[in-house]
């Protein structure tokens, strides 16, 4: 009888889990097709057409992300056999399913290690992973961030396996941890910070619970050597690109205020609150409600974090507590310090893998609440918040509608017109929505076609293929518009890439502004010959 009840409970658990995963998958598939590619995804589409040799040996000279993701996209395209060029997002959706699996197993291991309800913790963590606005967003974007999330979750799973195995730590945990750390490093150039923090967690475990055991230290050392050896070519790439990145001016200097806001958005579940006003209307009541809800959830989250950490210490699971503190909060601090002292890397999206252990900590902490009614109320609060955030994100988050932009230009362009793209990498997403050969022939990149290596000494975004406009580039612009009746100037971050207004000065010599259209941060201005 008891066995049958357990089977029924288990069946209901996996049924609920299946509903959660399939619902999330449906949302991703629907929105994958409804959102046009934007600039960064245009990069992915362009890189996917390169050979594997170019991806590994040429691309790192001009691209900030490691070649592993683009190699996977290239391989995925071969498997998909899709000639349209717009298939890359399906790889991100597939990786997001792997992320659900790794986080589920990691949550179950921790719950059983702590002897708490693993069914409740795993299901709730799966809900967070499946419907978190930012994770869903990057699950339908053809960029390497979802690969970083998965790689980090794999490393976390390996680490938890090592910690929970105690004296009998198995080879499997070390293998998973090592492979995950290597993949984390190769998924993103900041991945090394995340894997380094997990190595710190291992050293904390060696110090606190393993009492400086020599055998455990040798395992850490061997793992470290393997990860460093495999990551050595990546380290060389990063050092080379750092020279360009230091001269970049597009990432703002971090401040204490920006640090607090980013931490609030990520760990207070307020990441989507900046889209609430747009999605639900800019009414004062909406603004007050989302501020109040954000503060409430931040307070609840803070209380849960403290509860969970205190319970871990009481159970003498100090190593696990150290892991959660380091993995959740050390990376933002380290990134901020690097940005304060060196090149600016303090980008909100680069800190998001910290949500993986953070969701795990919250899922475990909630199960420490004794009263089931209160426990379920807290879970319901989070589900409502991420539901609202997901709706707002999918409805109002910024995307560049290149399908609409190019269709608008196509409807206006005449035979003797020219379309100038500033900066030159705007060609990468624009080309995906150009059907007619005649329109494609009118497109020119300013000041030179992408990738413009060695063309310039001015690369304001840190990429040595996307030059900004210098005064000496005026003649190049004149040659592009010579003899044309009208000029369509398409710009993104114009103040960054043409701070001296060289392009507009050249246009003003023979042309006058006629119309201006704007799509988010993309401006299209038509100039007619006087």
Buried (B, 14 or more C-beta within 10 A) or exposed (E): EEEEEEEEEEEEBEEBBEEBBEEBBEBBBEBBEEBBBBBBBBBBBBBBEBEEEBBBEBBBBBBBBBBBBBBBBBEBBEEBEEEEBBBBBBBBBBBBBBBBBBBBBBBBBBBEBBEBBBBBBBBBBBBBBBBBBBBBBBBBBBBBBBBBBBBBBBBBBBBBBBBBBEEEBEEEBBEBBBBBBBBBBBBBBBBBBBBBBBBBBBBBBBBBBBEEEEEBBEBBEEBBEBBBEBBEBBEEBBEEBEEBBEEBBEBEEBEEEBBEBBBBBBBBBBBBBBBBBBBBEEEEEBBEBBEEBBEBBBEBBEEBBEBBBEBBEEBEBBBBBBBBBBBBBBBBEBBBEBBBEEBBBBBBBBBBBBBBBBBBBBBBBBBBBEEEEEBBEBBEBBBEBBEBBBBBBBEBBEBBBBBBBBEBBBEEBEEEBBBBBBBBBBBBBBBBBBEEEEBBEBBBBBBBEBBBBEBBEBBBBBBBBBBBBBEEBBEBBEEBBEEBEBBBBBBBBBEBBBBEEBBBEBBEEBBEBEEEBEBEEBBBBBBBEE
